[in-house]
Amino acid sequence: MLTLIAAIDRRRAIGYQNKLLYWLPNDLKRFKMLTTGRTIIMGRRTFESLPKGALPNRRNIVLSRHALECPGAEVYSSLEEALSHCAPGEDVYIIGGASVYAQAMPLADRLCLTEIDAEASQADAFFPEIDPMRWHEKNRDAHSADEKHPCSYAFVDYYSSSPSNKIGI
């Protein structure tokens, strides 16, 4: 199954200057719970934004058009090449950035989004549009703002109504 996982604001903004827009501890816990033991695919800039490099207890795959060293990660030149190295039935999560999300959206089976009820004052990276004809909400878990979370948010899972033609998985 190919899943896109992201935290998005009301405008679908996901980042600014290669950093997350919001610090939501529960979102980070959910991300860890869903991706641990799975394969994660990301762009080079997303990999470079990780404070400690490759995420532990996951198969890290980085997409880059240029040969580079990414300690703890496999590097492939395209999403198609990366997916061809994944086993049939393997759970694969796309974790960013914007261009990788855009490439993977037509292939995805599921979206695991944290929908943040706010609009970032500055953003330069956005999640692709979610076509309501294709994507159907299956689960929503809403949370109010609190001392650790500056705004309300919801964990929302969407499933695709159309099968994908993925390579390798």
N, C-alpha and C positions, 0 to 999 in steps of 0.2 A: 504494500500500500504506500502511495506517495502522498505525504501530508505537508502542507505549508503551515508553519507555525510563526506567529508574529503578534506583537502588541501594536495596535493601531489607534489613532485618535479619531475624532469625528470626521476629519478630512482624509483619513487613511494615511496620515503621516506616520513614519516609522523611525526617522532619525534626523540628526543635524550634525554636520561635520564628523561623520562616522561614529556618532555616539547615540545611545538610546535617548529618547525624549523624556521618559518617566522612569523613576525608580520605584517599582512596586514589588515588595518582597514576595507577596503571594503569587505574582506572575512568574517570578524567578523560580519559586518552588514548583509551580506547575510545569514550567519548561523542563526543569531537571527531572521531575517524575516521568514526564512523557518521553523524553529523549534518552534517558539512561538505558544502556544496553542496546541502543539502536544505532543506525547509521544517520549521520547528519551531513548535509551538503551545504556549503556556503561559498560565497565569493571571497577573493583574496582580501579585500578591504575589511570584510566582516571578520575573517580570521585574524587580521592585524589588530582589530579592535578588542580582541579577547585579552583580558588583563594578564592571564597566565598561559596563553597559548592554547594548544589543543585541549578540548574539554575532556575530562577524564571519564572513563567507563563508557565511551562511545567510539564508534568508528568515525573518525573525522575525515571528510573529503573536502578539498579546496579546489575551486575552479579558477584557473588562470590561463590566459593566452600565452604567457611567458613562463619559461622554466624557472622555478624558484624552489627554495628550501622552506618547507613548512614542518618543523619538527613535530612528530606525533600525528601527522596527517598524510594522506595520499593526495597527490595533485594530478588533476586531469584537465585537458584543454577545453572541454565542453561538457555541458550537462548530459548530452547523449552518451558521450564516452563514459562519464562517471556512472550513469545508470546501467550501462552495459556491463559494468563490473560488479553490479549488485545481483544477488541471487533471486530467483523467482520467489515471490512471497515475502521478501525481506521488507521490514518496516523502515522506510526512509523518510527523514524529515528535512525539508528545506528550511534553513534558518536565516537566510538573507544573503545579500542585500536586495535592493529594489530590482536590479536587472535580473538577478537569479530568480526572484519571485515571478517576474514577468515571463521569463522563459519557461518556468515550471508550471505556471497556472493552467495551461491547456492540458497538461498531463496529469494533474493532481486528482486524487480521489477524495481528499478531505482537507478542510481548513480548520485549524485550531487557533482561534484568535482570542486575544484579550482586547475587548473593545472598551477603550477609555473614554469616559464622558467628559472630554475636554478638547481644547484645540491648542496645540503648541504655538507659542509666539513665533518661533522660527523652526522651519523644517526644510530639508533639501532632498529627502528620500521618502517615497510614498509606495504603499502597497497597491497592487493593481486593483482595478474596479472589480467588484463582485457581482457577476451577472445573476440576477434573481431567477432567470429562466433556467440556469444550470445549477446554481447552488441553493440548497435548502437547509435551513436551520433545523438541527436535530436536538440540540441541547443548549440551554442558557442557564448560567449560574451567576446571578447578579450580587454585587457587593457594594456597600456604601463606603464613602470615605471614612477614614479613621486616623488615629495618631500616626500610623505607619504608611498610610496610603492617602496622598493629598487630594484625590478625586475618586468618584465612584467609577466602577468598571464592571465588566461582565466577561466571564469565560464563555465563549460561544463556539460550538462545533457545527460546521456545515459539511454536508456530503453532496457529492456531485450526482446529478441525475443522468449524466451521460458517461458511458464507459470511456476510458482513455486507451490510447495505443502506446503504452510505455515500452521502452527498450529495456529488456533485461529484468524487470521486476513485475 
